[in-house]
Amino acid sequence: MVQLSSDAFAFGGDLMPVEDALALIAARVPPVTETERVGLTDADGRFLAADLIASIDLPVFDNSAVDGYAVAYADLAADGPTVLPVGARVAAGQAALDAVARKTTARIFTGAPMPQGTDTVFMQEDVTVGDDGSVQLPPGLRKGANCRPRGEDIARGSVAAPAGRRLEPRDIALLAALGVTSVEVRRRPRVAVFSTGDELRNPGQALGAAAIYDSNRFSLQVMLRRAGCDVTDLGILPDDRSVTAERLDAAARSYDLIVTSGGVSTGEEDHVRAAIAANGSMVFWRLGIKPGRPLAMGIINGTPLVGLPGNPVAVFVTFAHVLRPLVTVLAGGRPAPLVAMTVLSGFDYKKKAGRREYVRVSLERSDGGAVAMKYPVDGAGVLTSLTRTDGMVELSEACTAVRMGDPVSYYAYNQLT
């Protein structure tokens, strides 16, 4: 289980920039140390524990990329077509031929090994076959055309996939092509999820007076599983300081990370911060992000705890931009920077300097490109502002206003979870 010292982080300012928080996380959060070996089809989404070294060349041998005719480039005429007899035939799966006779060509098929001495392949549709079986090869083809040389893709002994890489289907294809059957990956981080508040009820329960259904715990479980975690739902923490402290302390002894929603503000019924103080230390709790405040990170018995806000939109935003990178580090990977799409603003907007803001938008197409249209209701508790939009526009800390037609940075929701 991951263990942090209580002084692993420090911050004493008013609002911590998001980038500073991410830099602290990347530098100080140690990954889970346990590893396991899994088969290729079970490796999707897992983080490699060590560099995977290619044990063979890929391709294993020089081979043809097309159906056609293999020749020695030196046998081609320099100033016009070349007519050569066909001296051999080689198909995919057939052993490589000995050298073909000089001034002859070999009929060859895609994936077949190049006969010794040949280095260039003419596509069959570019070749004219004579009545006597000879072939006329047009001029102008470069040496080595349509030939895939041994080791062109990856050379034996080189790194096929580095430690910390999150394996995807394209990686699985490469590893299978190298003959790999299983890989050593980091154990999935074990994450405990709580919601907080006496007003919360589970879906399916009777609501009663002044109660609401809990949505955060369910979205968090799904997003954390998508991020590669083993997630345990530990239910709803009551508005009771001692009970909250006791249950968080117990979770810290069994999990690599604790995630809560709600209870991290300064109200009299917000007990998560007090529980952190009682059993550990606070790292930070005021980030310059909107929606997303307050967001707390602390350490309880060496285990990191992230206390997200109670509003569901703020939970989504802070998961995407803070919690998901932390989980990636915890799992043994390196967070990949998000790449924004530039679109045009379809709205006017003012904001305070010093905090990063995310505006929920729908994209519309126009002659000038994609236009981001702001959702009319932008409260952090409005779930339909997520379900009826396409993504978010990011406004930097330095930005104080956006006018209609300005270029802005846009992230689609499928980039964020």
C-alpha positions in Angstrom: 0.0 0.0 0.0 1.2 3.5 -0.9 2.5 5.4 2.1 3.2 9.2 2.2 4.9 11.1 5.0 2.8 13.7 6.6 5.2 16.4 5.3 5.3 15.3 1.7 3.6 18.5 0.6 3.4 22.0 1.8 1.4 25.0 0.8 0.5 28.1 2.6 -0.9 30.6 0.1 -4.4 31.7 -0.7 -5.2 29.8 -4.0 -2.9 27.2 -5.3 -2.7 27.1 -9.2 -3.8 23.7 -10.6 -0.4 23.2 -12.3 1.4 23.6 -9.0 -0.8 21.0 -7.4 -0.2 18.6 -10.3 3.5 19.1 -10.1 3.5 18.3 -6.4 1.4 15.2 -7.0 3.7 14.0 -9.9 6.9 14.6 -7.8 5.7 13.2 -4.4 3.0 10.5 -4.9 4.7 7.1 -5.1 3.2 4.4 -7.3 1.9 1.2 -5.9 4.8 -1.2 -5.7 3.1 -4.6 -6.2 3.0 -6.1 -9.6 1.3 -9.0 -11.3 1.6 -10.8 -14.6 -1.4 -10.8 -16.9 -2.2 -12.1 -20.4 -2.2 -9.8 -23.3 -6.0 -9.5 -23.6 -6.2 -8.6 -19.9 -3.5 -6.0 -20.2 -5.6 -3.2 -21.8 -5.6 -0.1 -19.6 -2.8 -1.5 -17.3 0.5 0.2 -16.6 3.7 -1.6 -17.4 5.9 -2.2 -14.4 9.2 -2.3 -16.4 10.5 -1.7 -19.9 9.4 -4.4 -22.3 12.3 -5.3 -24.6 11.8 -6.7 -28.1 13.2 -10.2 -28.3 13.0 -10.3 -32.1 13.2 -7.9 -35.0 9.9 -6.7 -36.5 9.6 -7.5 -39.3 11.5 -10.7 -38.6 12.8 -10.8 -42.2 12.8 -8.6 -45.3 9.4 -8.9 -47.0 7.2 -7.5 -49.7 4.6 -4.9 -48.9 2.6 -5.6 -52.0 1.7 -8.2 -54.6 4.2 -7.7 -57.5 7.7 -8.4 -58.8 10.9 -8.3 -56.8 14.1 -7.2 -58.5 17.6 -6.1 -57.8 17.6 -2.3 -58.3 21.0 -2.5 -60.0 19.4 -4.6 -62.8 17.0 -1.8 -63.9 17.7 0.4 -66.9 18.7 3.9 -66.0 16.7 5.7 -68.8 13.6 3.7 -69.7 11.5 0.5 -69.1 13.2 -2.7 -68.2 12.1 -6.1 -69.6 13.1 -9.1 -67.4 12.1 -12.8 -67.4 10.3 -14.2 -64.3 12.7 -16.6 -62.7 11.0 -17.5 -59.4 7.7 -17.3 -57.5 7.4 -16.8 -53.7 4.3 -16.6 -51.6 3.7 -15.6 -48.0 4.6 -18.3 -45.5 7.1 -19.8 -48.0 10.8 -20.0 -46.9 13.1 -17.3 -48.4 14.5 -18.3 -51.8 18.1 -18.4 -52.6 19.4 -15.6 -54.8 17.5 -15.3 -58.1 19.6 -15.2 -61.2 20.9 -11.8 -62.3 18.7 -9.9 -64.7 15.6 -11.8 -63.7 12.7 -11.0 -61.4 10.6 -13.0 -58.9 6.9 -13.0 -58.7 6.1 -12.2 -55.1 3.1 -11.7 -52.8 2.4 -9.5 -49.8 4.3 -10.6 -46.7 6.5 -13.1 -48.6 10.2 -13.0 -47.9 12.4 -11.1 -50.4 14.6 -13.5 -52.4 18.3 -13.0 -51.7 19.8 -10.2 -53.9 16.5 -8.4 -54.5 15.7 -5.1 -52.9 12.8 -3.4 -54.7 9.3 -4.5 -55.6 7.1 -3.3 -58.4 3.4 -3.4 -57.8 1.7 -5.8 -60.1 -0.7 -3.2 -61.5 2.3 -1.1 -62.7 3.8 -4.0 -64.6 3.0 -5.2 -68.1 3.2 -9.0 -68.6 4.4 -10.1 -72.1 3.1 -13.0 -74.1 6.3 -14.9 -73.4 5.8 -14.4 -69.6 8.5 -11.7 -69.3 7.5 -8.4 -67.5 8.1 -4.8 -68.5 9.0 -2.7 -65.5 8.4 1.1 -65.8 11.1 3.6 -64.9 11.1 6.0 -62.0 10.7 3.6 -59.0 13.1 4.4 -56.1 15.4 1.8 -54.7 13.8 -0.2 -51.8 10.3 0.7 -52.8 7.5 -1.6 -51.5 10.1 -3.6 -49.4 9.8 -3.9 -45.6 13.3 -4.4 -44.3 14.0 -6.6 -41.3 13.8 -4.5 -38.0 12.2 -1.6 -39.8 9.3 -1.5 -37.3 11.4 -2.3 -34.2 14.8 -3.7 -33.7 15.6 -6.7 -31.4 16.9 -5.4 -28.0 15.2 -2.1 -28.2 12.4 -0.9 -25.9 9.0 -1.9 -27.4 7.0 -0.3 -24.6 8.4 1.7 -21.7 7.7 1.3 -18.0 4.8 3.4 -16.9 3.0 3.2 -20.3 -0.7 2.7 -20.1 -1.3 -0.2 -22.5 -3.9 0.3 -25.3 -5.1 -1.9 -28.1 -2.4 -0.6 -30.4 0.2 -1.6 -27.8 -1.3 -5.1 -27.5 -1.0 -5.5 -31.3 2.7 -4.6 -31.2 3.4 -7.0 -28.3 1.5 -9.8 -29.9 3.5 -9.3 -33.1 6.7 -9.6 -31.0 5.5 -13.0 -29.7 4.7 -11.7 -26.2 2.1 -13.7 -24.3 2.0 -11.9 -21.0 3.3 -8.7 -19.3 4.2 -7.5 -15.8 2.0 -4.7 -14.8 1.4 -2.6 -11.7 -1.4 -3.8 -9.4 -4.5 -1.6 -9.8 -4.7 1.1 -7.1 -7.3 0.2 -4.4 -9.6 3.2 -3.9 -12.2 3.7 -1.3 -15.1 6.1 -2.1 -17.3 7.9 0.3 -20.0 10.6 0.1 -20.8 12.8 3.1 -23.9 14.4 4.4 -27.0 13.5 6.4 -29.2 14.7 3.6 -28.0 12.0 1.2 -29.9 8.9 0.3 -29.0 6.0 -2.0 -31.1 5.7 -5.2 -34.0 3.4 -4.5 -34.5 4.6 -0.9 -37.3 6.7 0.2 -36.3 10.4 0.1 -38.1 11.8 3.1 -38.0 15.4 4.0 -35.1 17.6 2.9 -33.2 14.6 1.4 -31.6 14.2 -2.0 -30.3 11.2 -3.9 -26.5 10.8 -3.9 -25.1 11.0 -7.4 -21.4 11.8 -6.8 -20.5 8.4 -5.3 -21.8 6.6 -8.4 -20.1 8.9 -11.0 -16.9 8.7 -9.1 -16.9 4.9 -9.0 -17.4 4.7 -12.8 -14.7 7.4 -13.5 -12.2 5.7 -11.2 -12.8 2.3 -12.8 -12.3 3.8 -16.2 -9.0 5.2 -14.9 -7.9 1.7 -13.9 -8.7 1.5 -10.2 -10.2 -1.2 -8.1 -12.9 0.7 -6.4 -14.9 0.0 -3.2 -18.0 1.9 -2.3 -17.9 2.6 1.4 -21.2 4.5 1.5 -22.3 7.7 3.0 -20.5 9.4 6.0 -22.9 11.0 8.4 -22.4 14.6 9.6 -20.6 13.4 12.7 -17.0 14.3 13.3 -16.0 11.3 15.4 -17.7 8.8 13.1 -16.1 10.4 10.0 -12.7 10.4 11.6 -13.0 6.7 12.6 -14.2 5.5 9.2 -11.6 7.5 7.3 -8.9 6.2 9.6 -10.0 2.6 9.0 -10.1 3.1 5.3 -6.6 4.5 5.3 -5.3 1.2 6.7 -6.7 -0.9 3.8 -6.6 1.3 0.6 -4.1 3.2 -1.5 -6.4 6.2 -1.9 -9.5 7.6 -0.3 -11.9 9.8 -2.3 -14.7 11.7 -0.6 -17.3 14.2 -1.9 -18.6 17.0 0.3 -17.6 17.9 3.8 -14.3 19.8 3.1 -15.5 23.4 3.4 -15.4 25.5 6.6 -19.0 24.9 7.7 -19.9 23.5 11.1 -21.1 20.3 9.5 -18.1 19.8 7.2 -16.1 17.2 9.1 -13.7 15.7 6.5 -11.0 18.4 7.0 -11.2 17.9 10.8 -10.8 14.2 10.4 -7.7 14.8 8.3 -6.3 17.1 11.0 -7.1 14.5 13.7 -5.3 11.6 12.0 -2.9 13.1 9.5 -2.1 16.4 7.8 -3.7 18.7 5.2 -1.7 19.2 2.0 -3.9 21.8 0.2 -7.5 22.6 0.1 -7.9 25.8 -1.9 -7.2 25.4 -5.6 -7.7 28.1 -8.2 -10.3 26.3 -10.2 -14.0 26.8 -10.9 -16.1 24.9 -10.6 -14.1 22.9 -8.1 -13.7 24.6 -4.8 -13.2 23.6 -2.1 -11.0 20.6 -3.0 -8.8 19.2 -0.2 -5.9 16.8 -0.3 -4.6 15.3 2.9 -2.7 12.4 4.3 -4.2 10.0 6.8 -1.8 7.3 8.2 0.3 7.6 5.1 -2.6 7.2 2.7 -3.5 10.1 0.4 -7.1 11.4 0.7 -8.7 13.7 -1.9 -11.8 15.5 -0.7 -13.8 16.7 -3.6 -16.6 19.3 -3.5 -20.2 18.3 -3.0 -21.6 19.8 -6.2 -21.7 17.2 -9.0 -20.3 19.4 -11.8 -17.4 20.4 -9.5 -16.8 16.7 -8.9 -16.6 16.0 -12.6 -14.2 19.0 -13.2 -11.9 18.2 -10.3 -11.8 14.5 -11.2 -10.8 15.3 -14.7 -8.1 17.9 -13.9 -6.8 16.8 -10.5 -7.9 13.4 -9.4 -7.3 11.5 -12.7 -3.7 12.7 -13.0 -3.1 11.7 -9.3 -4.6 8.2 -10.0 -2.3 7.8 -13.0 0.8 8.6 -10.9 -0.5 6.2 -8.2 -0.9 3.5 -10.8 2.7 3.9 -12.0 2.1 6.0 -15.1 2.8 9.5 -16.3 -0.1 11.8 -16.8 -0.5 12.8 -20.4 -1.2 16.5 -21.1 -4.7 17.2 -22.4 -4.6 18.6 -26.0 -7.2 21.3 -26.5 -9.1 21.9 -29.7 -9.3 25.6 -30.7 -12.9 26.8 -31.3 -14.6 30.1 -31.5 -16.5 31.5 -28.5 -20.2 31.9 -29.1 -20.7 33.9 -25.9 -19.4 36.8 -23.9 -18.1 36.0 -20.4 -16.2 37.7 -17.6 -14.2 36.1 -14.8 -11.7 36.9 -12.1 -8.0 36.6 -12.7 -6.1 34.0 -10.7 -8.3 31.0 -11.2 -8.9 28.6 -14.0 -12.5 28.2 -15.1 -14.4 25.6 -17.1 -17.5 26.7 -19.0 -19.9 24.0 -20.2 -20.6 24.3 -23.9 -22.2 22.7 -27.0 -20.4 22.8 -30.3 -22.1 24.2 -33.4 -20.7 24.3 -36.9 -20.3 27.5 -38.9 -18.4 28.6 -42.0 -15.7 29.9 -39.8 -15.3 26.7 -37.8 -16.7 25.2 -34.6 -18.5 27.6 -32.3 -18.8 26.9 -28.5 -22.3 27.8 -27.2 -22.5 28.3 -23.5 -25.2 26.3 -21.5 -27.7 28.9 -20.2 -27.6 27.5 -16.6 -24.1 27.2 -15.2 -24.5 26.4 -11.5 -22.2 23.7 -10.2 -25.1 21.6 -9.1 -26.8 21.5 -12.5 -26.3 18.0 -13.9 -28.0 18.7 -17.2 -25.3 21.3 -17.9 -23.1 18.1 -18.4 -25.6 15.8 -20.1 -26.9 18.4 -22.6 -23.5 19.7 -23.7 -20.5 18.4 -25.5 -17.5 19.5 -23.5 -15.9 22.4 -21.7 -14.1 25.6 -22.6 -11.0 26.3 -20.5 -10.3 29.8 -19.5 -6.8 30.4 -18.1 -5.9 32.1 -14.8 -4.8 35.2 -16.7 -8.0 35.5 -18.7 -10.5 38.0 -17.4 -13.0 38.2 -20.3 -14.1 36.4 -23.4 -15.9 38.0 -26.3 -18.0 36.4 -28.9 -15.8 35.2 -31.7 -12.6 34.9 -29.6 -10.6 31.7 -30.1 -10.9 29.5 -26.9 -9.6 26.1 -25.8 -12.1 23.3 -25.8 -12.1 19.8 -24.4 -14.6 17.1 -25.3 -16.0 15.1 -22.4 -14.6 11.9 -23.7 -11.1 13.4 -23.2 -11.8 14.0 -19.5 -12.9 10.6 -18.3 
